[in-house]
Amino acid sequence: MPDRHPHLDRLAIVLVVACSFLWGLNQVAVKGIVHEVPPLVQATIRSLLGAVLVLAWALARGIPMWRRDGTLAGGLVAGALFGGEFACVFLGLQYTTASRMIVFIYIAPFVVALGMPFISRAERLAAHQVGGLLLAFSGVALAFAEGFTQPEAGPRQWLGDTLGVVAAVLWGATTLAIRATPLASAAPEKTLVYQLGVSGALLLAGSLAHGDAWTVALSATAWASLGYQSVVVVFVSYLVWFWLVRHYQATQLSAFTLLTPVFGLMLGVFVLGEPVTMRLVAALAGVVAGIALVNRRRAAA
């Protein structure tokens, strides 16, 4: 077992904040080239290249990847849900802003909170957690209604927002599928390869069926975005996150990941020049506060 630190030190804080920043920037990277690289093409490259890199890393580290351990069925389910999630995210960014998308997909923790009691009775919701769910739901409802009354991203903004909510449900369902199957005890690298490999195959099939154009004649910006998504986010940041979870308290780390939607909204505004409204800011505040309440440990008796 790796050494466990009871508190976050300076290194851990720097790394988890960096990961949150990179994840927030990911939606901006996708949105920035969606006019040049079709969404499903981006998602396919991200998943397949990421799967190859993680698999190579695991094999180099001697992590068993091909051992029969009963994880195949769970891996296929998790991979299919993971693929559906990112198909919704990438397609949704055609119609809504990156700032709005990241607010919607971060309702995934609430899907997990609602579903976990069906998997583990020890994880039933406390009163303050129910309050957190209601607070976050109110924030999301406020932002979603804005898509009909003030569609800053265009008349089909409501469709992009809807796909963001569906993506969040699928993200939460992926986490629940992992917790409810033998994947819960598998090496995280193996779980990630399942998610990336299966989703990559499904996304590739979807892209070909959709008739997307595949070409290498892309701008330097497009290549940089694809490299960022595949290498920096999927490979580097995920491995750093796995290392942090192994060596530090997950509950303390999760508090810092609340910065991800904040970074995402700020980067969408400053990098892409996306509009920001007080409703969206209020929705973000509701989601962040709700996640904080849901993740609070129940007070000791």
Secondary structure as GFF3:
##gff-version 3
##sequence-region A 1 301
A	DSSP	alpha_helix	10	32	.	.	.	ID=ss1
A	DSSP	alpha_helix	39	60	.	.	.	ID=ss2
A	DSSP	alpha_helix	72	92	.	.	.	ID=ss3
A	DSSP	alpha_helix	98	105	.	.	.	ID=ss4
A	DSSP	alpha_helix	108	119	.	.	.	ID=ss5
A	DSSP	three_ten_helix	121	123	.	.	.	ID=ss6
A	DSSP	alpha_helix	127	149	.	.	.	ID=ss7
A	DSSP	alpha_helix	157	180	.	.	.	ID=ss8
A	DSSP	three_ten_helix	182	185	.	.	.	ID=ss9
A	DSSP	alpha_helix	188	210	.	.	.	ID=ss10
A	DSSP	alpha_helix	220	227	.	.	.	ID=ss11
A	DSSP	pi_helix	228	237	.	.	.	ID=ss12
A	DSSP	alpha_helix	238	247	.	.	.	ID=ss13
A	DSSP	alpha_helix	250	256	.	.	.	ID=ss14
A	DSSP	alpha_helix	259	272	.	.	.	ID=ss15
A	DSSP	alpha_helix	278	295	.	.	.	ID=ss16
###
